[in-house]
Each structure stands twice: as C-alpha cells, then as structure tokens.
Amino acid sequence: MGGDPGVHAGGVGGPGWPPSEVTIGGLLAAGAAALAGSGLPTARRDAEWLLADALGVDRLRLVLDSDRVVAAEVADRFGEWIERRKAHEPLQHILGFEEFRGLRLKTGPAALIPRPETELLVEWALELERTHGPWRLAVDVGAGTGAIACALAAAAPHLGLVAVERSTGALALAAANIAALGLGRQVRLVAGDLFEPLAGLPSAVDLIVSNPPYIATATLSQLPREVSDWEPPEALDGGPDGMAVHRRLVAESPRILRPAGWLVMEMGEEQAGPLRRLLEAGGFEGIEVRRDFRGTERVIAGRVPGTHAESVGAEAWVR
C-alpha cells in the first residue's frame, strides 16, 4: 500500500474496502486519485465534497483533521459515492443538493441541476423589479427544482410567484424546496405546459422568467457525460435549433403580461441574434442581452409595449 492508508489493492469502493484503519487524509488522497483516473478534472474538489458530506463536516475540517481515523461505515459510504462519481454521476445527485444564490436546494435526476449562469437571470430580474416596480406577480415557466422562483421569492418578499412545471418528478422536487425554504405562502406551484395552466391571468403578470431547454437536438450527444447521461432530456432538448420553447414563450407571453411587463429568458450560445429578432417581430421593446461570467451571451430580456399599470386579475394568484 506504499505507506498510504487510503490506497489498497481493491481500490476505492472495491474488494477489501475500507481498510481496517484509515485517516481523512488517506481517504481523500485515494478518492481524488480514483476520480482523476476516471478523467474528472474536478477530482480533488469532488472528493472533498463527498468526504465532508459523509463525515458531516465542512471542507476546512478535512485539512484540520487530516490525521483523524475514520470509522469503517463512513469510509464505506465514501467509497460507494466515489464509485458513483467515477461513473460521471453528477456530484449534486450524489450529495442530493446544490447551492443557488445562498439557498440549498434539493436536487435529483428529475430536474436540471441549478447552475451559476442562471443566477444572472435572477439578478437581472431583481434589478428590473427595483427599476420598474414595485411588482406584484411573476411567473417562472419551466420551474424544474424551483430554483428561480425560490430565489426571487427569498430576495423580494413582496413579490408573488407562480412556478409552472409539467414534469411530475420536477414538481416533487420544487414542492420540497419551496416547503423547506418556508416559501409556501409566496410561491404557488402549478402543473402544466408553459402558459396552459394560466388561463385566468390575462394581462396580470409583471414578469415572466424562464430557463427553457436550449440545446439543439443534434448536439445533445456532444454534451458532457454528467449532463447527457444523467439529466432529463426534456430539460435540455430545445428542438432543431435549440429555440423551439423560446418561440412559444415569445409568442404566448404577451397574452398574460400587463402593459410594460417583462420577459427574461436564458439562452444558448449564438442564440442572441435570432432571439432579438424574434422579440422585435413579436412587438417587444427595450430588448437587451447580458453575458455570463465566461463572456457568453446568456440572458435576453424585453418588455411588451405600454405604460406601467396595476396588474389586473392578479389577486387570485398572489397569496
């Protein structure tokens, strides 16, 4: 074993795991090496997250207590998690959560894992509310885990949210997150496809936000294994050019937006130009695009014509 208590003939998660006595430092080294051997560029970070969660401590404690001997059942759990991560199962699925704008959200294979790029959409929506509000009602179309709706609700307690999602599994995740964060009185979760369940909201909505599927169908197979093998295809597949759902959002949102209401959408690379033209053709004004932290054009927003007025018919939807 070369003197390292975390490396042995069976390998992490293999026969003979765990060793009779193993330290935090040894386990961490063995786990990181196993993940690196599977081609994972975030091997060390991933091993830290998994071991910290198995131990119920923060990652700093792994450094401070590197010589601490770990109980066999904890080492065994860590070994199982390392094997799952070696198969490129997302770290968030193994841990069961992801952080999004300071909120811990339950995650799982039924919904897209919340990503840092989507935080830009939330930040911009909040900026628009501060500039053009106060607003009463916003709709998150394709809510997934409920990340966007929960983040908006947590940051703007006066704002009512309707979160729309058609996937039964994603609805369960969103409901769990809304409840865990204590946002049930502010966020209303409804089942359905896009605007179909919102027939009672003519000209009542101040803001529509959405992170729709935007990957072109032909390129789905080129995605990293963590995405293509483990995340729901319906949350990724945006049709032949990746903009099929965007077209529906642009065409249908004016029906429920009040005058001067806003539509804010996440998008894929090289979609900004076509979507800008689509919004212009749909009569939207004030169209703007913002880039993510990598410099990619990632979010587009536009407003329907008119002057700000009180939402008509929103009362039944705002708790």
C-alpha positions as a printed Julia matrix, in Angstrom:
319×3 Matrix{Float64}:
   0.0    0.0     0.0
   3.05   2.25   -0.22
   2.5    3.65    3.28
  -0.72   5.5     2.29
  -3.6    4.19    4.42
  -6.14   5.31    1.8
  -4.74   3.19   -1.07
  -5.09  -0.57   -1.22
  -5.27  -3.42   -3.67
  -9.05  -3.35   -4.04
  -9.18   0.34   -4.89
 -11.71   2.85   -3.61
 -15.07   1.14   -3.34
 -13.61  -2.19   -4.48
 -12.98  -5.52   -2.73
 -11.41  -5.08    0.69
 -12.77  -1.55    1.1
 -12.48   0.02    3.59
  -9.05  -0.65    5.11
  -9.03  -1.64    8.78
  -7.78   1.81    9.72
  -7.85   4.88    7.51
  -7.43   8.59    8.04
  -9.22  11.55    6.5
  -6.09  12.48    4.58
  -5.63   8.97    3.26
  -9.22   8.62    2.17
  -9.16  11.99    0.48
  -5.97  11.16   -1.44
  -7.36   7.79   -2.54
 -10.7    9.25   -3.59
  -9.13  12.1    -5.55
  -6.78   9.7    -7.32
  -9.66   7.39   -8.27
 -11.68  10.28   -9.71
  -8.71  11.69  -11.58
  -8.18   8.26  -13.12
 -11.74   8.45  -14.47
 -10.93  11.67  -16.28
 -12.72  14.06  -13.93
 -10.98  17.48  -13.93
 -12.55  18.4   -10.58
 -11.34  15.21   -8.87
  -9.87  16.77   -5.73
 -12.76  19.17   -5.17
 -15.33  16.43   -5.74
 -13.58  14.08   -3.32
 -13.54  16.84   -0.71
 -17.27  17.49   -1.08
 -18.09  13.78   -0.84
 -15.89  13.08    2.17
 -17.04  16.2     4.01
 -20.66  15.2     3.5
 -20.0   11.6     4.55
 -18.41  12.92    7.75
 -20.98  15.68    8.29
 -18.32  18.41    8.45
 -17.24  21.33    6.27
 -14.34  21.01    3.84
 -11.96  23.02    6.02
 -12.23  20.36    8.71
 -10.73  17.83    6.27
  -7.48  19.81    6.38
  -7.53  20.48   10.1
  -8.26  16.85   10.97
  -6.36  15.09    8.2
  -4.82  12.56   10.63
  -8.13  11.63   12.21
  -9.08   7.96   11.86
 -12.42   7.48   10.09
 -15.0    4.89   11.13
 -15.38   1.96    8.74
 -19.01   2.74    7.91
 -18.11   6.3     6.9
 -15.22   5.09    4.76
 -17.53   2.55    3.14
 -20.13   5.24    2.34
 -17.41   7.45    0.87
 -16.17   4.56   -1.24
 -19.66   3.96   -2.65
 -20.02   7.65   -3.5
 -16.63   7.7    -5.2
 -17.69   4.77   -7.38
 -20.84   6.64   -8.38
 -18.87   9.76   -9.23
 -16.39   7.69  -11.27
 -19.37   6.8   -13.46
 -19.8   10.57  -14.01
 -22.97  10.75  -11.96
 -23.29  14.45  -11.05
 -21.93  15.42   -7.67
 -25.24  17.15   -6.93
 -27.18  13.92   -7.41
 -24.91  12.07   -5.0
 -24.99  14.8    -2.37
 -28.65  15.49   -3.03
 -28.37  19.27   -3.08
 -26.97  22.34   -4.83
 -26.4   25.9    -3.65
 -28.15  28.64   -5.63
 -27.89  32.29   -4.57
 -27.31  31.2    -0.99
 -30.21  28.73   -0.95
 -29.67  24.99   -0.5
 -31.91  23.22   -3.0
 -32.78  19.54   -3.17
 -31.68  18.05   -6.49
 -32.2   14.82   -8.37
 -32.34  13.27  -11.84
 -35.9   14.53  -12.44
 -34.82  18.14  -12.98
 -31.94  20.17  -14.34
 -29.26  20.96  -11.77
 -29.32  24.72  -10.99
 -26.26  26.43  -12.46
 -24.37  29.65  -11.71
 -25.29  31.07  -15.12
 -28.95  31.07  -14.12
 -28.16  33.27  -11.14
 -27.56  36.03  -13.71
 -31.18  35.69  -14.85
 -32.37  36.09  -11.25
 -30.1   39.09  -10.61
 -31.34  40.83  -13.73
 -34.98  40.14  -12.91
 -34.49  41.65   -9.45
 -32.75  44.66  -10.99
 -35.71  45.19  -13.33
 -38.11  44.96  -10.4
 -36.17  47.58   -8.45
 -36.08  49.87  -11.5
 -39.59  49.4   -12.85
 -41.52  48.07   -9.85
 -42.82  47.55   -7.33
 -44.28  44.44   -8.9
 -46.88  42.07   -7.53
 -46.74  38.9    -9.62
 -44.05  36.96  -11.5
 -44.22  33.63  -13.32
 -41.37  31.12  -13.61
 -42.05  28.93  -16.65
 -40.39  25.51  -16.54
 -39.55  25.72  -12.84
 -37.52  22.5   -12.5
 -36.21  22.39   -8.92
 -37.88  25.75   -8.27
 -34.51  27.49   -8.09
 -35.51  30.68   -9.91
 -38.88  31.07   -8.18
 -37.41  30.4    -4.75
 -34.5   32.79   -5.29
 -36.83  35.58   -6.47
 -39.21  34.99   -3.57
 -36.42  34.97   -1.0
 -34.96  38.22   -2.34
 -38.3   40.01   -2.88
 -40.74  39.04   -0.1
 -43.43  41.35   -1.5
 -43.49  39.52   -4.85
 -45.93  36.7    -5.54
 -44.59  33.85   -7.67
 -46.31  31.24   -9.82
 -43.99  28.37  -10.76
 -45.14  26.27  -13.73
 -43.73  22.8   -14.43
 -45.06  19.84  -16.44
 -42.74  17.08  -15.13
 -44.18  15.16  -12.17
 -40.71  14.42  -10.81
 -39.58  18.03  -11.09
 -42.8   19.2    -9.42
 -41.98  17.0    -6.44
 -38.5   18.49   -6.16
 -39.82  22.04   -6.47
 -42.51  21.39   -3.86
 -39.9   20.02   -1.45
 -37.67  23.07   -1.95
 -40.5   25.57   -1.57
 -41.56  23.88    1.67
 -38.03  23.51    3.07
 -37.32  27.21    2.49
 -40.6   28.31    4.06
 -41.83  29.96    0.85
 -45.15  28.16    0.53
 -47.21  31.28    1.19
 -45.37  33.21   -1.51
 -44.75  30.66   -4.29
 -47.66  28.85   -5.93
 -46.66  25.69   -7.82
 -48.89  24.63  -10.72
 -48.67  21.69  -13.11
 -48.87  22.2   -16.85
 -47.11  23.05  -20.08
 -45.87  26.64  -20.33
 -48.85  29.02  -20.08
 -51.58  26.39  -20.38
 -52.5   26.43  -16.65
 -52.53  30.25  -16.51
 -55.69  30.89  -18.5
 -57.04  33.07  -15.68
 -54.2   35.54  -15.88
 -54.94  37.9   -18.79
 -52.71  41.0   -18.62
 -51.94  40.32  -14.97
 -48.26  39.36  -14.83
 -45.45  41.85  -14.22
 -42.58  39.49  -15.06
 -42.08  36.16  -16.82
 -38.77  34.37  -16.28
 -37.66  31.12  -17.86
 -34.64  28.92  -18.31
 -36.07  26.82  -21.16
 -34.34  23.91  -22.93
 -31.9   25.48  -25.41
 -29.62  22.7   -26.68
 -30.09  21.8   -30.35
 -31.26  18.19  -30.66
 -28.35  17.15  -32.89
 -25.76  18.3   -30.32
 -27.22  16.59  -27.25
 -24.85  13.63  -27.7
 -21.88  16.0   -27.54
 -22.67  17.18  -24.02
 -20.5   16.03  -21.09
 -21.49  12.67  -19.67
 -22.63  14.31  -16.43
 -25.3   16.06  -18.48
 -26.17  13.69  -21.34
 -26.28  10.54  -19.18
 -27.87  11.89  -16.03
 -30.02  14.97  -16.6
 -33.56  14.84  -18.06
 -33.58  15.19  -21.87
 -36.78  17.25  -21.81
 -34.94  19.93  -19.8
 -32.17  20.08  -22.41
 -33.65  19.48  -25.86
 -34.66  22.76  -27.47
 -35.51  21.32  -30.87
 -33.59  21.54  -34.15
 -32.03  24.94  -33.41
 -32.43  24.96  -29.63
 -35.07  27.72  -29.67
 -38.36  25.86  -30.02
 -39.53  26.72  -26.5
 -38.23  30.3   -26.76
 -40.54  30.81  -29.76
 -43.53  29.7   -27.72
 -42.54  31.95  -24.83
 -42.24  34.99  -27.09
 -45.49  34.24  -28.93
 -47.61  33.44  -25.88
 -46.26  35.68  -23.1
 -47.9   38.96  -24.3
 -51.3   37.39  -23.53
 -50.62  37.36  -19.79
 -48.1   40.19  -19.39
 -49.52  43.53  -18.31
 -48.55  46.66  -20.29
 -44.79  47.23  -19.9
 -44.38  43.75  -18.41
 -41.06  41.95  -18.94
 -39.96  38.62  -20.38
 -36.49  37.41  -19.3
 -35.05  34.19  -20.78
 -31.83  32.23  -20.53
 -30.4   31.1   -23.87
 -27.57  29.17  -25.5
 -24.53  30.32  -27.41
 -25.16  32.13  -30.71
 -28.89  32.45  -30.0
 -28.87  36.13  -29.01
 -29.2   37.45  -32.57
 -32.09  35.22  -33.64
 -33.91  35.75  -30.34
 -33.51  39.51  -30.54
 -35.1   39.46  -33.98
 -37.84  37.17  -32.69
 -38.64  39.55  -29.83
 -38.63  42.54  -32.17
 -41.01  40.79  -34.53
 -43.25  40.0   -31.54
 -43.51  43.68  -30.68
 -41.21  43.67  -27.65
 -39.29  46.84  -26.73
 -36.18  47.66  -24.69
 -34.51  44.43  -25.74
 -31.15  43.8   -24.08
 -28.68  40.93  -23.82
 -26.3   40.17  -20.94
 -23.25  37.93  -20.79
 -22.39  35.35  -18.16
 -19.13  35.15  -16.21
 -17.48  33.37  -19.16
 -18.39  36.21  -21.51
 -21.09  34.21  -23.33
 -24.34  35.97  -24.24
 -26.6   34.13  -21.83
 -29.77  36.09  -20.91
 -32.11  38.2   -23.05
 -34.93  40.46  -21.88
 -37.63  42.59  -23.47
 -40.86  44.29  -22.43
 -44.25  44.48  -24.08
 -45.4   47.98  -25.12
 -47.43  50.19  -22.83
 -47.26  52.11  -19.59
 -46.93  50.5   -16.19
 -50.34  49.82  -14.68
 -51.65  47.78  -11.77
 -51.89  44.08  -12.54
 -55.47  43.21  -13.42
 -56.65  39.81  -12.18
 -53.54  39.0   -10.16
 -55.29  38.93   -6.8
 -56.36  35.3    -7.07
 -52.79  34.22   -7.75
 -50.95  36.28   -5.11
 -51.01  34.74   -1.68
